[in-house]
Amino acid sequence: MIEVTRLSGKTFTINALYIETVESFPDTTIRLTTGSTVLVKESEEEVREKVRAFYLTIQILSNPHLRGEDDEEK
C-alpha cells in the first residue's frame, strides 16, 4: 500500500499492485486495473518512487527473473 494525497488535501492509501498507469495531465492521474481513476497531488515521479519502495518492501523485485536477470544458479 502507498499513501497519496487527493487534490482536496485528504490522504489515503492505495494498493500499488492495482496501479495500471500513472500519468500527468498536468494533475497526476492514477488509473487502476479495476477501472477507477484517482487524481493526486504527488508528482508522477513521486508516485513511481512510492510504488518502487512498496515493491521492494514486499520483495517483489527480489526475484531475478522479474528484474530481467539471468538465473543466478548458472
C-alpha positions as CSV (number, residue, x, y, z in Angstrom):
1,M,0.0,0.0,0.0
2,I,1.2,3.5,-0.7
3,E,-0.1,6.8,0.8
4,V,-1.1,9.5,-1.6
5,T,-3.0,12.8,-1.4
6,R,-6.2,13.8,-3.1
7,L,-6.4,17.3,-4.6
8,S,-8.6,18.2,-1.7
9,G,-5.7,17.5,0.7
10,K,-7.0,14.3,2.2
11,T,-4.5,11.5,2.3
12,F,-5.5,7.9,1.7
13,T,-3.8,4.6,0.9
14,I,-4.0,2.7,-2.4
15,N,-2.8,-0.8,-3.2
16,A,0.1,-0.3,-5.6
17,L,-0.4,-3.8,-7.1
18,Y,-3.6,-2.5,-8.7
19,I,-2.0,0.5,-10.4
20,E,-2.1,0.2,-14.2
21,T,-0.9,3.6,-15.3
22,V,0.4,6.9,-13.7
23,E,0.2,10.0,-16.0
24,S,0.4,13.8,-15.7
25,F,-2.4,15.8,-17.4
26,P,-1.0,18.2,-15.6
27,D,-2.5,16.7,-12.4
28,T,-1.2,13.3,-11.7
29,T,-3.7,10.6,-12.6
30,I,-3.6,7.1,-11.3
31,R,-5.6,4.5,-13.2
32,L,-6.2,1.2,-11.5
33,T,-6.8,-2.2,-13.0
34,T,-10.3,-2.0,-11.6
35,G,-11.1,0.9,-14.0
36,S,-11.1,3.5,-11.2
37,T,-9.2,6.8,-11.7
38,V,-7.7,8.9,-8.9
39,L,-6.2,12.4,-9.2
40,V,-3.4,13.0,-6.7
41,K,-1.2,15.9,-5.6
42,E,2.0,13.9,-5.8
43,S,4.0,14.1,-9.0
44,E,4.3,11.2,-11.4
45,E,7.9,10.6,-10.2
46,E,6.9,10.6,-6.5
47,V,4.2,8.0,-7.2
48,R,6.6,5.9,-9.2
49,E,9.1,6.0,-6.3
50,K,6.5,5.1,-3.7
51,V,5.5,2.1,-5.8
52,R,9.1,1.1,-6.2
53,A,9.7,1.3,-2.5
54,F,6.5,-0.7,-1.8
55,Y,7.6,-3.4,-4.3
56,L,11.0,-3.6,-2.5
57,T,9.2,-3.9,0.8
58,I,7.2,-6.9,-0.3
59,Q,10.3,-8.2,-2.1
60,I,8.5,-8.4,-5.5
61,L,11.7,-7.0,-7.0
62,S,13.9,-9.6,-5.3
63,N,13.2,-12.2,-7.9
64,P,16.0,-12.1,-10.6
65,H,13.5,-13.2,-13.3
66,L,11.3,-10.1,-12.6
67,R,14.3,-7.9,-12.7
68,G,15.2,-9.3,-16.1
69,E,18.4,-11.0,-14.9
70,D,19.6,-14.5,-15.8
71,D,19.1,-17.4,-13.5
72,E,21.5,-16.9,-10.5
73,E,22.3,-20.7,-10.3
74,K,24.1,-20.8,-13.7
